[in-house]
Amino acid sequence: MSLYSTLRLVRTDLKVLLTQPAQSLHSSAQRLAADKTLLVKLRKSTGYSFINCKTALDKFSNDVKEAESWLHEQAQKEGWSKASKLQGRKTREGLIGLLLGEQTAVLVEVNCETDFVARNVKFQQLVKEAALATLAHHQNKQGSPASYTKSILGAEQLSQLRSVSDGCPLSDQVALAIGRLGENMALKRAALVAVSPDCHIGSYVHGALPADDPSLAGASFGKYAALVVCHGGAGPLAEIGRRLGQHVVGEAPSSLGSLDDQPRGDSETRLLAQSFLPDPSRTVGQYIQEKGVRVLDFVRFECGESVEPEQQN
């Protein structure tokens, strides 16, 4: 073969070698971009780590639906495993969740290990899920109240309620959250109040966190919360109820008492005889008399407080 022919073959081979990697690189870049888009989408919709989401997409050839289902299954298994391992760890942090309707209101307490996790959207979704399950349980069980009803659920009862999102027990939702966030969590208690149309439920949440995520709409979260059942009255009942709820959170009364009770100073624990927190110059009883309101009952939750056994049932 002549030198000219040899050089010509070399140039041809070199051209092929230079062209093929460029084409491969271009297609690989497109594929990587598409894979990254799916990865971000799956990460955003599920909240699982990028590594787990990539594993799921690889396993199911980028089928997002199958990948998401598999991730939930794995997290459920991992969550129950972690829940068993973390069972002894203290859950002193957490949140009180409030759902307020026209004639019903729910308070629920869910605990975790750190305030960092309490501020996580996935944990707040768990709190809201527990509140919705409590509300659904009441609606399935109760008729219209004569004036009002109050139900208190302890940890065991609460864990057995069914989630409104998938029909599974709330205990499964807790395991799923533990698998996602890697921290021990516990359902502690819930309270539901339902009233007749001539009554009003006042509410107040202290230290409320902003519910930025659309999935949290309708719920409020904080470290302290109160519900106050009021009857009658005129004027802005929502504001009256809020001020009464603020007083209950701040002064922590242990009983309702009566309008005939004489105040006992700073040691007073009967609600109606306590000095009214927003205006200490008068008692709560005097305030509601001026407003034409009668207080029938109240509920106060403080996150992490000790709960007597009789308050759990």
TATA-V932365 format. One record per pair of residues at least 12 apart in sequence whose C-alpha atoms are under 10 Angstrom apart, sorted by the first residue. I is the first residue (numbers start at 0). J is the second residue. Records with the same first field share a line. If there is no record, write none. Layout:
I = J, J
//
This chain:
33 = 61
34 = 53, 56, 57, 61
35 = 53
37 = 52, 53, 56, 61, 62, 63
38 = 50, 51, 52, 53, 54, 55, 56, 61, 63
39 = 52, 53
40 = 52, 63
41 = 53, 55, 56, 63, 64, 66, 67, 70
42 = 67
44 = 67
45 = 67, 68, 70, 71, 121, 179
46 = 120, 121, 179, 180
47 = 67, 70, 71, 74, 178, 179, 180
48 = 179, 180
51 = 66, 70, 73, 74
52 = 66, 67, 69, 70
53 = 66
54 = 66, 70
55 = 67, 68, 69, 70
56 = 69, 70
71 = 175, 178, 179
72 = 175
73 = 175, 178
74 = 174, 175, 176, 177, 178, 179
75 = 171, 172, 173, 174, 175, 176, 177, 178, 179
76 = 171, 174, 175, 178
77 = 174, 175, 177, 178, 179, 181
78 = 171, 172, 173, 174, 175, 176, 177, 178, 179, 180, 181, 182, 183
79 = 170, 171, 173, 174, 175, 176, 177, 178
80 = 174, 177, 178
81 = 174, 175, 177, 178, 181, 182, 183
82 = 173, 174, 175, 176, 177, 178, 181, 182, 183, 184, 185
83 = 174, 183
84 = 183
85 = 177, 181, 182, 183, 184
86 = 182, 183, 184, 185
87 = 183
88 = 111, 112, 182, 183, 184
89 = 110, 111, 112, 113, 183, 184, 185
90 = 109, 110, 111, 112, 113, 182, 183, 184, 185, 303
91 = 109, 110, 111, 112, 113, 114, 184, 185, 302, 303, 304
92 = 109, 110, 111, 112, 113, 114, 115, 116, 117, 184, 222, 302, 303
93 = 108, 109, 110, 111, 112, 113, 114, 115, 116, 117, 118, 122, 123, 126, 184, 185, 186, 220, 221, 222, 302, 303
94 = 107, 108, 109, 110, 111, 114, 117, 118, 122, 123, 126, 207, 208, 219, 220, 221, 222, 223, 224, 300, 301, 302, 303
95 = 107, 108, 109, 110, 123, 126, 127, 130, 188, 189, 204, 205, 207, 219, 220, 221, 222, 223, 224, 225, 300, 301, 302, 303
96 = 108, 109, 123, 124, 125, 126, 127, 128, 129, 130, 189, 204, 207, 218, 219, 220, 221, 222, 223, 224, 300
97 = 126, 127, 130, 131, 189, 190, 191, 202, 203, 204, 217, 218, 219, 220, 221, 224, 225, 226
98 = 127, 130, 131, 134, 191, 202, 216, 217, 218, 219, 220
99 = 191, 192, 200, 201, 202, 217, 218, 219, 226
100 = 193, 200, 217
101 = 193, 194, 195, 196, 198, 199, 200
102 = 144, 147, 192, 193, 194, 195, 196, 197, 198, 199, 200
103 = 134, 137, 138, 147, 148, 149, 191, 192, 193, 194, 195, 199, 200
104 = 130, 133, 134, 149, 190, 191, 192, 193, 194, 200, 201, 202, 226, 227
105 = 129, 130, 131, 132, 133, 134, 137, 149, 150, 151, 189, 190, 191, 192, 193, 218, 225, 226
106 = 126, 127, 129, 130, 133, 134, 151, 188, 189, 190, 191, 192, 202, 219, 220, 224, 225, 226, 298, 299, 300
107 = 126, 127, 128, 129, 130, 131, 133, 151, 152, 157, 186, 187, 188, 189, 190, 191, 220, 224, 300, 302
108 = 126, 127, 129, 130, 154, 185, 186, 187, 188, 189, 190, 220, 221, 222, 223, 224, 300, 301, 302, 303
109 = 122, 123, 125, 126, 127, 129, 130, 154, 173, 184, 185, 186, 187, 188, 189, 302, 303
110 = 122, 126, 183, 184, 185, 186, 187, 188, 302, 303
111 = 177, 182, 183, 184, 185, 186, 303
112 = 182, 183, 184, 185
113 = 182, 183, 184
116 = 180, 181, 182, 183, 184
117 = 184, 220, 221
118 = 208, 209, 220, 221
119 = 180
120 = 210, 211, 212, 214, 215
121 = 175, 176, 179, 180, 212, 214, 215
122 = 173, 176, 177, 179, 180, 184
123 = 208, 210, 212, 214, 215, 218, 219, 220
124 = 172, 176, 212, 214, 215, 218
125 = 162, 169, 172, 173, 175, 176, 186, 215
126 = 172, 173, 186, 215, 218, 219, 220
127 = 214, 215, 216, 217, 218, 219, 220
128 = 161, 162, 163, 164, 169, 172, 215
129 = 157, 158, 160, 161, 162, 163, 168, 169, 170, 172, 173, 186, 188, 189
130 = 157, 162, 163, 189, 190, 191, 218
131 = 160, 161, 162, 163, 164, 218
132 = 157, 158, 159, 160, 161, 162, 163, 164, 166, 168, 169
133 = 150, 151, 152, 156, 157, 160, 161, 162, 163, 189, 190, 191
134 = 163, 189, 190, 191, 192, 193
135 = 160, 161, 162, 163
136 = 157, 160, 161, 162, 163, 191
137 = 150, 191, 192, 193
138 = 193
141 = 193
142 = 193
143 = 193, 194, 195, 196
144 = 192, 193, 194, 195, 196
145 = 193, 194, 195, 196
146 = 193, 194, 195, 196, 197, 198, 228, 230, 295
147 = 192, 193, 194, 195, 196, 197, 198, 199, 200, 228, 229, 230, 295, 296
148 = 191, 192, 193, 194, 195, 228, 296
149 = 190, 191, 192, 193, 194, 228, 296, 297, 298
150 = 189, 190, 191, 192, 193, 312
151 = 188, 189, 190, 191, 192, 298, 309, 310, 311, 312
152 = 187, 188, 189, 190, 191, 310, 311, 312
153 = 186, 187, 188, 189, 190, 306, 308, 309, 310, 311, 312
154 = 185, 186, 187, 188, 189, 311, 312
155 = 170, 186, 187, 188, 311, 312
156 = 169, 186, 187, 188, 189, 311, 312
157 = 169, 170, 186, 187, 188, 189
158 = 170, 171, 172, 173, 185, 186, 187, 188
159 = 171
169 = 186
170 = 185, 186
173 = 185, 186
187 = 302, 303, 306, 311
188 = 300, 306, 310, 311, 312
189 = 300, 311, 312
190 = 226, 298, 299, 300, 311
191 = 226, 298
192 = 226, 227, 228, 296, 297, 298
193 = 228
194 = 228, 229, 230
195 = 230
196 = 230
197 = 229, 230, 231, 232
198 = 228, 229, 230, 231, 232, 236, 292, 293, 294, 295
199 = 227, 228, 229, 230, 231, 232, 236, 237, 239, 240, 292, 294
200 = 225, 226, 227, 228, 229, 230, 236, 237, 240, 241, 244, 294, 296, 297
201 = 225, 226, 227, 228, 229, 236, 237, 238, 239, 240, 241, 242, 243, 244, 245, 294, 297
202 = 224, 225, 226, 227, 228, 237, 238, 239, 240, 241, 242, 243, 244, 245, 247, 248, 297, 298, 299
203 = 219, 221, 223, 224, 225, 226, 227, 240, 241, 242, 243, 244, 245, 246, 247, 248, 299
204 = 219, 220, 221, 222, 223, 224, 225, 226, 241, 244, 245, 248, 300
205 = 219, 220, 221, 222, 223, 224, 225, 244, 245, 248, 249, 301
206 = 220, 221, 222, 223, 224
207 = 219, 220, 221, 222, 223, 224
208 = 220, 221, 222
209 = 221
221 = 301, 302
222 = 300, 301, 302, 303
223 = 245, 247, 248, 249, 299, 300, 301, 302, 303
224 = 244, 245, 247, 248, 249, 298, 299, 300, 301, 302
225 = 240, 241, 243, 244, 245, 246, 247, 248, 249, 251, 297, 298, 299, 300, 301
226 = 240, 241, 243, 244, 245, 247, 248, 296, 297, 298, 299, 300
227 = 239, 240, 241, 242, 243, 244, 245, 247, 294, 295, 296, 297, 298, 299
228 = 240, 243, 244, 293, 294, 295, 296, 297, 298
229 = 243, 287, 292, 293, 294, 295, 296, 297
230 = 291, 292, 293, 294, 295, 296
231 = 290, 291, 292, 293, 294
232 = 287, 288, 289, 290, 291, 292, 293
233 = 290, 291, 292
234 = 290, 291
235 = 290
236 = 290, 292
239 = 286, 287, 290, 292
240 = 292, 294
242 = 275, 276, 277
243 = 270, 275, 276, 277, 283, 286, 287, 294, 297
244 = 297, 298, 299
245 = 275, 276, 277
246 = 270, 273, 274, 275, 276, 277, 278, 283
247 = 270, 273, 275, 276, 297, 298, 299, 300
248 = 276, 298, 299, 300, 301
249 = 276, 277, 299
250 = 265, 267, 268, 269, 270, 273, 274, 275, 276
251 = 267, 268, 269, 270, 298, 299, 300, 301
252 = 267, 268, 269, 270, 271, 272, 273, 297, 298, 299
253 = 267, 268, 269, 270, 297, 298, 299
254 = 268, 269, 270, 271, 296, 297, 298
255 = 268, 269, 270, 271, 272, 273, 294, 295, 296, 297
256 = 268, 269, 270, 271, 272, 273, 284
257 = 269, 270, 271, 272, 284, 294
258 = 270, 271, 272, 282, 283, 284, 285, 287, 288, 293
259 = 271, 272, 284
260 = 272, 273, 284
261 = 273, 282
262 = 274, 282
269 = 283
270 = 282, 283, 284, 294, 296, 297
271 = 283, 284, 285, 286, 287, 294
272 = 284, 285
273 = 285
274 = 286
275 = 287
//
